[in-house]
Amino acid sequence: MDVGMILAMGEDQPVTYRSIRDLARAGEDGGLASLWVYDHLLSVEGDRVSGQWEAWSVLSALAATTSTAQLGILVSCNSFRHPALHAKMAHTVQEISAGRLILGLGAGWHEPEYRAFGFPFDRRVARFAEGIEVIARLLRGERVTFDGRFYQLADAELLPPLSDGPIPLPILVGARGDRMLRLTARWADAWNTAWYGLPNERFDRVHERWLAACAAQGRDPATVAVTVGMIIGGQMPERVVAEPAAVADALAVWRDRGVAHVICWVDPTDRAGVALLIAGVRAFRT
């Protein structure tokens, strides 16, 4: 089972690109399998407004300044970018990173950022259904003509080819609604559900619906990796205690539930938090 880490992008504490880069390098040097950014433009909670750095810009920089860890986005909002451009961006980061990208996709949910930046908030799942088809077909090497309600393409393809030859670029979808789960089963290589401490009834319920979605699409669930977001520390009701032994024990539980990849959100995401996560992963491995 792989273990990765969400990088702080803003919000609760001032964050610079240099701090993101340094924590990413610390995680990579510590043996973490993956490093993840998240795709928000701003957050509104009551009267409090905060912002985050643009995810794909940061991801491109990390692709050039790291060398071994997989790089992911949890998850890139379909509504913020035309899907053909989305695919082109992913193809480019795959080139820069020498094949280390995991493309996380989602339909979006936080209405204030849509309103602030002028993106349409309606029909998000319908837009996503068209978007993921376009993205998946382009990334899998097709020349795509598409005439949808929201998106149109005419003989589009991703050029130039990757310099290291065709490298599979896994598509991960964060989903919990039934329609999104069916789209995940149809198009994705991995499914993500978050955020948890340990497996619980909420996880069991959504996992049962995930299996039903696979059955409805005729997809063998064994061909789609299950990934989970796990919270360490902080004040959330569902979380793992911020101690290496507790982290190791929690990872073992998720492994035994058949999870392929655990993506950890350490609260706070600072040098001490990264060191704690690395210690927990090392204890898990031994």
Contacts in CASP RR format, 6 or more apart in sequence:
PFRMAT RR
TARGET T0000
AUTHOR 0000-0000-0000
METHOD contacts of the structure
MODEL  1
MDVGMILAMGEDQPVTYRSIRDLARAGEDGGLASLWVYDHLLSVEGDRVS
GQWEAWSVLSALAATTSTAQLGILVSCNSFRHPALHAKMAHTVQEISAGR
LILGLGAGWHEPEYRAFGFPFDRRVARFAEGIEVIARLLRGERVTFDGRF
YQLADAELLPPLSDGPIPLPILVGARGDRMLRLTARWADAWNTAWYGLPN
ERFDRVHERWLAACAAQGRDPATVAVTVGMIIGGQMPERVVAEPAAVADA
LAVWRDRGVAHVICWVDPTDRAGVALLIAGVRAFRT
1 251 0 8 1.000
1 254 0 8 1.000
1 255 0 8 1.000
1 258 0 8 1.000
1 259 0 8 1.000
1 260 0 8 1.000
1 261 0 8 1.000
1 262 0 8 1.000
2 33 0 8 1.000
2 34 0 8 1.000
2 70 0 8 1.000
2 260 0 8 1.000
2 261 0 8 1.000
2 262 0 8 1.000
3 32 0 8 1.000
3 33 0 8 1.000
3 34 0 8 1.000
3 251 0 8 1.000
3 261 0 8 1.000
3 262 0 8 1.000
3 264 0 8 1.000
3 277 0 8 1.000
3 281 0 8 1.000
3 284 0 8 1.000
4 32 0 8 1.000
4 33 0 8 1.000
4 34 0 8 1.000
4 35 0 8 1.000
4 36 0 8 1.000
4 69 0 8 1.000
4 261 0 8 1.000
4 262 0 8 1.000
4 263 0 8 1.000
4 264 0 8 1.000
5 27 0 8 1.000
5 32 0 8 1.000
5 34 0 8 1.000
5 35 0 8 1.000
5 36 0 8 1.000
5 263 0 8 1.000
5 264 0 8 1.000
5 265 0 8 1.000
5 266 0 8 1.000
5 269 0 8 1.000
5 274 0 8 1.000
5 277 0 8 1.000
6 36 0 8 1.000
6 37 0 8 1.000
6 38 0 8 1.000
6 74 0 8 1.000
6 263 0 8 1.000
6 264 0 8 1.000
6 265 0 8 1.000
6 266 0 8 1.000
6 269 0 8 1.000
7 20 0 8 1.000
7 23 0 8 1.000
7 24 0 8 1.000
7 35 0 8 1.000
7 36 0 8 1.000
7 37 0 8 1.000
7 58 0 8 1.000
7 269 0 8 1.000
8 15 0 8 1.000
8 19 0 8 1.000
8 20 0 8 1.000
8 23 0 8 1.000
8 268 0 8 1.000
8 269 0 8 1.000
8 270 0 8 1.000
9 15 0 8 1.000
9 20 0 8 1.000
9 37 0 8 1.000
9 38 0 8 1.000
9 40 0 8 1.000
9 52 0 8 1.000
9 53 0 8 1.000
9 55 0 8 1.000
9 58 0 8 1.000
10 50 0 8 1.000
10 51 0 8 1.000
10 52 0 8 1.000
10 53 0 8 1.000
11 43 0 8 1.000
11 50 0 8 1.000
11 51 0 8 1.000
11 52 0 8 1.000
12 50 0 8 1.000
12 268 0 8 1.000
13 268 0 8 1.000
13 270 0 8 1.000
15 53 0 8 1.000
17 53 0 8 1.000
17 58 0 8 1.000
17 61 0 8 1.000
20 37 0 8 1.000
20 53 0 8 1.000
20 58 0 8 1.000
20 62 0 8 1.000
21 61 0 8 1.000
21 62 0 8 1.000
21 65 0 8 1.000
23 269 0 8 1.000
23 270 0 8 1.000
23 271 0 8 1.000
23 274 0 8 1.000
24 35 0 8 1.000
24 62 0 8 1.000
24 65 0 8 1.000
24 66 0 8 1.000
24 69 0 8 1.000
25 65 0 8 1.000
25 66 0 8 1.000
26 271 0 8 1.000
26 274 0 8 1.000
26 275 0 8 1.000
26 278 0 8 1.000
27 35 0 8 1.000
27 69 0 8 1.000
27 274 0 8 1.000
27 277 0 8 1.000
27 278 0 8 1.000
28 35 0 8 1.000
28 66 0 8 1.000
28 67 0 8 1.000
28 68 0 8 1.000
28 69 0 8 1.000
30 278 0 8 1.000
31 68 0 8 1.000
31 69 0 8 1.000
31 278 0 8 1.000
31 281 0 8 1.000
32 69 0 8 1.000
32 277 0 8 1.000
32 278 0 8 1.000
32 281 0 8 1.000
33 69 0 8 1.000
33 70 0 8 1.000
33 261 0 8 1.000
34 69 0 8 1.000
34 70 0 8 1.000
34 71 0 8 1.000
34 72 0 8 1.000
34 102 0 8 1.000
34 261 0 8 1.000
34 263 0 8 1.000
35 62 0 8 1.000
35 66 0 8 1.000
35 69 0 8 1.000
35 70 0 8 1.000
35 71 0 8 1.000
35 72 0 8 1.000
36 71 0 8 1.000
36 72 0 8 1.000
36 73 0 8 1.000
36 74 0 8 1.000
36 263 0 8 1.000
37 55 0 8 1.000
37 58 0 8 1.000
37 59 0 8 1.000
37 62 0 8 1.000
37 72 0 8 1.000
37 73 0 8 1.000
37 74 0 8 1.000
38 52 0 8 1.000
38 55 0 8 1.000
38 73 0 8 1.000
38 74 0 8 1.000
38 75 0 8 1.000
39 55 0 8 1.000
39 56 0 8 1.000
39 73 0 8 1.000
39 74 0 8 1.000
39 75 0 8 1.000
39 76 0 8 1.000
39 77 0 8 1.000
39 80 0 8 1.000
40 51 0 8 1.000
40 52 0 8 1.000
40 55 0 8 1.000
40 77 0 8 1.000
40 110 0 8 1.000
40 113 0 8 1.000
41 51 0 8 1.000
41 52 0 8 1.000
41 54 0 8 1.000
41 80 0 8 1.000
41 113 0 8 1.000
41 116 0 8 1.000
41 117 0 8 1.000
42 49 0 8 1.000
42 50 0 8 1.000
42 51 0 8 1.000
42 52 0 8 1.000
42 112 0 8 1.000
42 113 0 8 1.000
42 116 0 8 1.000
42 117 0 8 1.000
43 49 0 8 1.000
43 50 0 8 1.000
43 51 0 8 1.000
43 52 0 8 1.000
43 110 0 8 1.000
43 112 0 8 1.000
43 113 0 8 1.000
44 110 0 8 1.000
44 112 0 8 1.000
44 113 0 8 1.000
55 73 0 8 1.000
55 76 0 8 1.000
56 73 0 8 1.000
56 76 0 8 1.000
56 89 0 8 1.000
56 93 0 8 1.000
59 71 0 8 1.000
59 72 0 8 1.000
59 73 0 8 1.000
59 93 0 8 1.000
59 101 0 8 1.000
60 92 0 8 1.000
60 93 0 8 1.000
60 96 0 8 1.000
62 71 0 8 1.000
63 71 0 8 1.000
63 93 0 8 1.000
63 96 0 8 1.000
63 97 0 8 1.000
63 100 0 8 1.000
63 101 0 8 1.000
64 96 0 8 1.000
64 97 0 8 1.000
66 97 0 8 1.000
66 100 0 8 1.000
68 100 0 8 1.000
69 100 0 8 1.000
70 100 0 8 1.000
70 101 0 8 1.000
70 102 0 8 1.000
71 93 0 8 1.000
71 97 0 8 1.000
71 100 0 8 1.000
71 101 0 8 1.000
71 102 0 8 1.000
72 101 0 8 1.000
72 102 0 8 1.000
72 103 0 8 1.000
72 104 0 8 1.000
72 172 0 8 1.000
73 102 0 8 1.000
73 103 0 8 1.000
73 104 0 8 1.000
74 104 0 8 1.000
74 172 0 8 1.000
74 174 0 8 1.000
74 192 0 8 1.000
74 194 0 8 1.000
74 263 0 8 1.000
75 104 0 8 1.000
75 105 0 8 1.000
75 106 0 8 1.000
75 172 0 8 1.000
75 173 0 8 1.000
75 174 0 8 1.000
75 192 0 8 1.000
76 86 0 8 1.000
76 103 0 8 1.000
76 104 0 8 1.000
76 105 0 8 1.000
76 106 0 8 1.000
77 106 0 8 1.000
77 107 0 8 1.000
77 108 0 8 1.000
78 86 0 8 1.000
78 105 0 8 1.000
78 106 0 8 1.000
78 107 0 8 1.000
78 108 0 8 1.000
78 124 0 8 1.000
78 127 0 8 1.000
78 128 0 8 1.000
78 131 0 8 1.000
78 132 0 8 1.000
79 107 0 8 1.000
79 108 0 8 1.000
79 114 0 8 1.000
79 119 0 8 1.000
79 120 0 8 1.000
79 121 0 8 1.000
79 124 0 8 1.000
79 127 0 8 1.000
79 128 0 8 1.000
80 117 0 8 1.000
80 119 0 8 1.000
81 89 0 8 1.000
82 151 0 8 1.000
83 130 0 8 1.000
83 131 0 8 1.000
83 132 0 8 1.000
83 134 0 8 1.000
83 135 0 8 1.000
83 151 0 8 1.000
84 134 0 8 1.000
84 138 0 8 1.000
84 144 0 8 1.000
84 151 0 8 1.000
84 153 0 8 1.000
84 156 0 8 1.000
86 105 0 8 1.000
86 131 0 8 1.000
86 135 0 8 1.000
87 134 0 8 1.000
87 135 0 8 1.000
87 138 0 8 1.000
87 139 0 8 1.000
87 158 0 8 1.000
88 138 0 8 1.000
88 158 0 8 1.000
90 101 0 8 1.000
90 103 0 8 1.000
90 135 0 8 1.000
90 139 0 8 1.000
90 169 0 8 1.000
91 138 0 8 1.000
91 139 0 8 1.000
91 158 0 8 1.000
91 162 0 8 1.000
91 169 0 8 1.000
93 101 0 8 1.000
94 100 0 8 1.000
94 101 0 8 1.000
94 162 0 8 1.000
94 167 0 8 1.000
94 169 0 8 1.000
95 162 0 8 1.000
95 163 0 8 1.000
98 164 0 8 1.000
99 162 0 8 1.000
99 164 0 8 1.000
99 167 0 8 1.000
99 169 0 8 1.000
101 169 0 8 1.000
102 169 0 8 1.000
102 170 0 8 1.000
102 172 0 8 1.000
102 190 0 8 1.000
103 135 0 8 1.000
103 139 0 8 1.000
103 169 0 8 1.000
103 170 0 8 1.000
103 171 0 8 1.000
103 172 0 8 1.000
104 171 0 8 1.000
104 172 0 8 1.000
104 173 0 8 1.000
104 174 0 8 1.000
104 192 0 8 1.000
105 128 0 8 1.000
105 132 0 8 1.000
105 135 0 8 1.000
105 171 0 8 1.000
105 172 0 8 1.000
105 173 0 8 1.000
105 174 0 8 1.000
105 188 0 8 1.000
106 128 0 8 1.000
106 173 0 8 1.000
106 174 0 8 1.000
106 175 0 8 1.000
106 180 0 8 1.000
107 124 0 8 1.000
107 125 0 8 1.000
107 127 0 8 1.000
107 128 0 8 1.000
107 180 0 8 1.000
108 124 0 8 1.000
109 124 0 8 1.000
111 121 0 8 1.000
113 119 0 8 1.000
114 120 0 8 1.000
114 121 0 8 1.000
115 121 0 8 1.000
120 127 0 8 1.000
123 150 0 8 1.000
125 179 0 8 1.000
125 180 0 8 1.000
125 183 0 8 1.000
126 149 0 8 1.000
126 150 0 8 1.000
127 150 0 8 1.000
127 151 0 8 1.000
128 180 0 8 1.000
128 183 0 8 1.000
129 179 0 8 1.000
129 183 0 8 1.000
130 146 0 8 1.000
130 148 0 8 1.000
130 149 0 8 1.000
130 150 0 8 1.000
130 151 0 8 1.000
131 150 0 8 1.000
131 151 0 8 1.000
132 171 0 8 1.000
132 173 0 8 1.000
132 183 0 8 1.000
132 187 0 8 1.000
132 188 0 8 1.000
133 146 0 8 1.000
133 187 0 8 1.000
134 144 0 8 1.000
134 146 0 8 1.000
134 151 0 8 1.000
134 153 0 8 1.000
135 171 0 8 1.000
136 171 0 8 1.000
136 187 0 8 1.000
136 188 0 8 1.000
137 144 0 8 1.000
137 146 0 8 1.000
138 144 0 8 1.000
138 156 0 8 1.000
138 157 0 8 1.000
138 158 0 8 1.000
139 158 0 8 1.000
139 169 0 8 1.000
139 171 0 8 1.000
141 157 0 8 1.000
141 158 0 8 1.000
141 166 0 8 1.000
142 157 0 8 1.000
143 155 0 8 1.000
143 156 0 8 1.000
143 157 0 8 1.000
144 153 0 8 1.000
144 155 0 8 1.000
144 156 0 8 1.000
144 157 0 8 1.000
145 153 0 8 1.000
145 154 0 8 1.000
145 155 0 8 1.000
145 156 0 8 1.000
146 152 0 8 1.000
146 153 0 8 1.000
146 156 0 8 1.000
168 189 0 8 1.000
170 189 0 8 1.000
170 190 0 8 1.000
170 225 0 8 1.000
171 187 0 8 1.000
171 188 0 8 1.000
171 189 0 8 1.000
171 190 0 8 1.000
172 188 0 8 1.000
172 189 0 8 1.000
172 190 0 8 1.000
172 191 0 8 1.000
172 192 0 8 1.000
172 225 0 8 1.000
172 227 0 8 1.000
173 180 0 8 1.000
173 183 0 8 1.000
173 184 0 8 1.000
173 187 0 8 1.000
173 188 0 8 1.000
173 190 0 8 1.000
173 191 0 8 1.000
173 192 0 8 1.000
174 180 0 8 1.000
174 184 0 8 1.000
174 191 0 8 1.000
174 192 0 8 1.000
174 193 0 8 1.000
174 194 0 8 1.000
175 181 0 8 1.000
175 183 0 8 1.000
175 184 0 8 1.000
175 191 0 8 1.000
175 192 0 8 1.000
175 193 0 8 1.000
176 193 0 8 1.000
176 206 0 8 1.000
176 209 0 8 1.000
177 209 0 8 1.000
178 209 0 8 1.000
178 213 0 8 1.000
181 191 0 8 1.000
181 209 0 8 1.000
181 210 0 8 1.000
181 212 0 8 1.000
181 213 0 8 1.000
182 213 0 8 1.000
182 216 0 8 1.000
182 217 0 8 1.000
184 191 0 8 1.000
184 210 0 8 1.000
184 213 0 8 1.000
184 224 0 8 1.000
185 191 0 8 1.000
185 210 0 8 1.000
185 213 0 8 1.000
185 214 0 8 1.000
185 216 0 8 1.000
185 217 0 8 1.000
185 218 0 8 1.000
185 219 0 8 1.000
185 221 0 8 1.000
185 224 0 8 1.000
186 217 0 8 1.000
186 219 0 8 1.000
188 224 0 8 1.000
189 224 0 8 1.000
189 225 0 8 1.000
190 224 0 8 1.000
190 225 0 8 1.000
190 226 0 8 1.000
190 227 0 8 1.000
190 260 0 8 1.000
190 261 0 8 1.000
191 210 0 8 1.000
191 224 0 8 1.000
191 225 0 8 1.000
191 226 0 8 1.000
191 227 0 8 1.000
192 227 0 8 1.000
192 228 0 8 1.000
192 229 0 8 1.000
192 263 0 8 1.000
193 203 0 8 1.000
193 206 0 8 1.000
193 207 0 8 1.000
193 210 0 8 1.000
193 226 0 8 1.000
193 227 0 8 1.000
193 228 0 8 1.000
193 229 0 8 1.000
194 228 0 8 1.000
194 229 0 8 1.000
194 230 0 8 1.000
194 263 0 8 1.000
195 229 0 8 1.000
195 230 0 8 1.000
195 231 0 8 1.000
195 236 0 8 1.000
195 238 0 8 1.000
195 265 0 8 1.000
196 202 0 8 1.000
196 203 0 8 1.000
196 228 0 8 1.000
196 229 0 8 1.000
196 230 0 8 1.000
196 231 0 8 1.000
196 238 0 8 1.000
197 230 0 8 1.000
197 231 0 8 1.000
197 238 0 8 1.000
197 239 0 8 1.000
197 240 0 8 1.000
197 250 0 8 1.000
198 238 0 8 1.000
198 240 0 8 1.000
198 250 0 8 1.000
198 253 0 8 1.000
198 254 0 8 1.000
199 253 0 8 1.000
199 254 0 8 1.000
199 257 0 8 1.000
200 238 0 8 1.000
203 228 0 8 1.000
207 226 0 8 1.000
210 221 0 8 1.000
210 226 0 8 1.000
211 221 0 8 1.000
214 220 0 8 1.000
214 221 0 8 1.000
214 224 0 8 1.000
225 260 0 8 1.000
225 261 0 8 1.000
226 258 0 8 1.000
226 259 0 8 1.000
226 260 0 8 1.000
226 261 0 8 1.000
227 259 0 8 1.000
227 260 0 8 1.000
227 261 0 8 1.000
227 262 0 8 1.000
227 263 0 8 1.000
228 254 0 8 1.000
228 259 0 8 1.000
228 261 0 8 1.000
228 262 0 8 1.000
228 263 0 8 1.000
229 262 0 8 1.000
229 263 0 8 1.000
229 264 0 8 1.000
229 265 0 8 1.000
230 240 0 8 1.000
230 250 0 8 1.000
230 251 0 8 1.000
230 254 0 8 1.000
230 262 0 8 1.000
230 263 0 8 1.000
230 264 0 8 1.000
230 265 0 8 1.000
231 238 0 8 1.000
231 239 0 8 1.000
231 240 0 8 1.000
231 264 0 8 1.000
231 265 0 8 1.000
231 267 0 8 1.000
232 239 0 8 1.000
232 240 0 8 1.000
232 241 0 8 1.000
232 242 0 8 1.000
232 247 0 8 1.000
232 264 0 8 1.000
232 265 0 8 1.000
232 266 0 8 1.000
232 267 0 8 1.000
232 273 0 8 1.000
232 276 0 8 1.000
232 277 0 8 1.000
233 239 0 8 1.000
233 240 0 8 1.000
233 241 0 8 1.000
233 242 0 8 1.000
233 266 0 8 1.000
233 267 0 8 1.000
234 242 0 8 1.000
234 267 0 8 1.000
234 268 0 8 1.000
235 267 0 8 1.000
236 267 0 8 1.000
239 267 0 8 1.000
240 246 0 8 1.000
240 247 0 8 1.000
240 250 0 8 1.000
242 266 0 8 1.000
242 267 0 8 1.000
242 273 0 8 1.000
242 276 0 8 1.000
243 276 0 8 1.000
244 276 0 8 1.000
244 279 0 8 1.000
244 280 0 8 1.000
244 282 0 8 1.000
244 283 0 8 1.000
245 280 0 8 1.000
245 283 0 8 1.000
247 264 0 8 1.000
247 276 0 8 1.000
247 277 0 8 1.000
247 279 0 8 1.000
247 280 0 8 1.000
247 281 0 8 1.000
247 283 0 8 1.000
247 284 0 8 1.000
248 280 0 8 1.000
248 281 0 8 1.000
248 283 0 8 1.000
248 284 0 8 1.000
251 262 0 8 1.000
251 280 0 8 1.000
251 281 0 8 1.000
251 284 0 8 1.000
252 284 0 8 1.000
254 262 0 8 1.000
264 277 0 8 1.000
266 273 0 8 1.000
266 274 0 8 1.000
266 276 0 8 1.000
266 277 0 8 1.000
END
